Amino acid sequence: MTKAPADMHPLTHRERQIAQDYARGESYQQIADNLCLAPSTVRTHLATIYRKPGVSSKLDLRDALESPSVPGPEADPAVPARPSIAVLAFENMSGDPEQEYFSDGISDDIITALSRSPWLFIIARNTTFTYKGSSVDVRRVAKELGVRFVLEGSVRRSGDRVRVTAQLIDGTTGGHLWSSGTTAS
């Protein structure tokens, strides 16, 4: 049984995709692989998905998705008037999984520094890090997050040398606007 339409919140694009795949019989792992997510993230999304239309089984979910009373995905967020940036998690290219904290720290520091500016709109770390570890189309990321620019980069550490590179990408065209790299000992 589903809730009355006035009580429901619409599913996001990602939630609707997960719900449809799950209702078709795909496993958590298959959905996770298709969407470049962790299986635990799929389970977390499904808990929200079940709550929004008020269903309790896969069959009810399938029926709710086919029902016209279940709201479709929310519209993509509007891009703010001030410059808006999503800083993606920098990729750890050192080959050492223990250095992951270092590359995450670089991304955190950039987000913190940029968020201090009242002239910029910066997406929160917890939001941008949901794309971590997956190969993404920055135009899709910009559209989903409602930003104009995406900053991505990488960190390579070898011995006492560190190389950090960053690229600022226009989220509407996918074109590089600026890039930089620096090596430090």
Order of alpha helices (4+ residues) and beta strands (2+ residues): alpha-alpha-alpha-alpha-beta-beta-alpha-beta-alpha-alpha-beta-beta-beta
